[in-house]
């Protein structure tokens, strides 16, 4: 099985975090630059499959998180790589980490708005490590890894039905969790691995990590 893991393009939340104050995380769109990045990722994907398959046309399934910014990234990819993308599906388990009570609030405001909850989270992070520390009413990175692993059955069923090539558009933490669980890596690996840039493309093939085909677009 071959998987291309892609982080979404630059979102309006990446440009101006203040958008989180009035827009739910799942509803934040791409920025104009993010839409350009998505089309650029589509060009890389089209070249990759062209080099691998030539005139053949395999079944390539495009998977995406149900967030607006990942859907819009998938739109840009499908527009450019339409000769390769056979169909498209969403998987709710590929969504972003849930930040619970702290969602949409700048870190510097958390100690004053939620002093007890912030102190408890900071204690968890210091004592257990960030991978294990759970946001109040939200998820830890361990929780993200657990739910992403639950999505693997969908990819296995696809393989049994002859779908070997997948393009998966998700989020930074989700992508790292996917890679960690797919390749049986450790929490220590997860914490040492930096988040990918927007529209970075990482190749997993036959159970092994082959690194980034495209490093993506660093934050300006």
N, C-alpha and C positions, 0 to 999 in steps of 0.2 A: 504494500500500500504506500502511496505517495501523498503527502500533505504539504501544502504551502500555507503556513500560518502568517497572517498579516494583521498588524495593528491598524486601526482606523486612521484616516487622515486627520490633519489639524482641525480641531473643533473650535467653536466659538468659546468654549470653556478654557481651551488652551490659550486663546488670545486674551480673554478677559474673564478671570475667575469670578467676577461680580455677577455674571449671568446666572450662577448657581443660586443666587438670592431669590430669583423670581421664576426660574425655569427648572423643572424636574430634570435630574441627571439623564434619564432615558430619552428626554425630549430635546436635548441640546444638539443643534445641527453642526455640520461642517462649516468652516470658514470658506471664503472663496479660494484661498490658497489650499485648503484641505481638499476641495473638489478637484483642483489641478493635480494634487498629489495622487488622488485616487486614480485618475486617468493615466498618470505616469506609472503607477503600479500595474495597471492593466497592460501597458506596453511591455513591461518586464515579464509579466506572466505569459503574454502572447509569444514573446521571443523564447521563453523557456520551453513551452510546449512545442513550438515549432522546431527547436533544436532537438528535442527528445523524440518527437513523433513524425516529423517530416510531413508527408502527405496523408498519413493516417489520422483519423479523428476519433480518439478515445472518448469515453463517457467521462466528462469532468464536471463534478458537482460543486456548486458554489454554496457554502454554508455561511450564515451570518448570525451574529447576535441580534436580538430584536430592538436594540437601541437605534435612535435616529441616525447618529453619526456613523454607525457601522452599516446600516442600510444604505446610506448615501455613498459610503465608500464602495460598497458592493455594486451600486448603480454605476459608478465611474469605471470600475474594473470590467463589469459586464459590457459596458458600452464599447470599450476598446478591444477587449478580448472575446468578443461575441462569437467569433468563429470557433472558439475552443470551449466556451462555457455551455454545457449541455442543458443544465437545469439549475434551479436555485431553491434552497430551503433555509428556514430559520430554526435555531435551537435556543430556547430560553436559558438553558444551562451554560451558555457561552457568554452571558451578560457580565457587566462590570462588577467588581467587588462592591458589596453593599456597605455603605458607611454609617447607616443607622442614624442615631441621634446627632451625629456630627456632620451629616450630609449637607453640603452647600455652605458650611461655615468656615471662614478662614481660621487657620490654626491659632493665630494670635488672639482670636476672640474666644476660643474655647475655655480657657481658664476662668474667665469672668462669667460667661454664660452658663457653663456646666462645671462648676469647680469640683464637685464630688466625683462626677463621672470622668472628668479629665484626669484627676489625680489617680483614680482607679486604673484607667487605661495606661497611664504613664508607669504605674507600678507594675502592671502586667508586662509591658514592653521591656522594662529594665530587668525584671526577674525571669521572665520566660523567653524573651526574644520577640521580635516583631512578627515573625511567622506565626506564632501561637496566640498573640494578643488579639482579643476580639473587641471590635468596636461596640459600644453600648447600643443594643437593639440592631446591630449589624453583623458583619462577618469578620472573621480573621482570614489570613491568607491560607491557613490550613483548611478553613471552610470552603474557600474558593477551589482549592485543589481537590477536595472531596467531591464537590458537585460537578466539576469539570470531568472527573473520572467517570461519573455516572453517565456522561454523554457518550462515552466511548462505544457503548453498545450500538449506537446508531451507525457509527463508522464501520463497525464489524459486520453489521447486517448489510450495509452497502457493499462491502467487499464480497460477501457471500452471494450477492446478486450481480456481481461483475463490475461494480464501480470501484476502480482502483485509484483514481485521481481525485483529490479534493482540494479546494481552495477555501480556507477558513478565515473569515474576517471577524476579529474580536478586539479585545482591549489589552493593555500592557500587562497588568497583573494576571489576567486570564490566560494570555499567551504563555507567560512564564510557567503558570500552573499546569497548562496543557503539556508543555514540553517536559516539565519535571515528572509528571505522572506517566506520560507515554514512554519516556526513556528510563524510567525507574531511577531518577536522580534524587538527591537528598534535600531536606530543608536548608542545609548550609549552602548547597549549590544555589538554591532559589534566592537566598539573601545576598549572595555575592554577585549574582547575575543582574546587570542593570536593565531597566525597562528599555524596550526597543524604541527607536524613533518612530515618528508617524509614518505609516505605510511601509515600514520595514517588512521584508519577506524572508521567512525562515523555512528551510526545507527539512522535512522529516521523511525518510524513505526506508522501508523495510525495518522499522523499529529503531533507526539510528538518526542522530542529529547531524546534519551536514552543514549547519551554520547558516548565515544570512546570504541569500542570493543577492539581496539588495539591502543596504544599510538604512535606507529610509531618509527622512528629512529631519535634521536636528531643529530644535526650537530656535527661532530667530530672536 
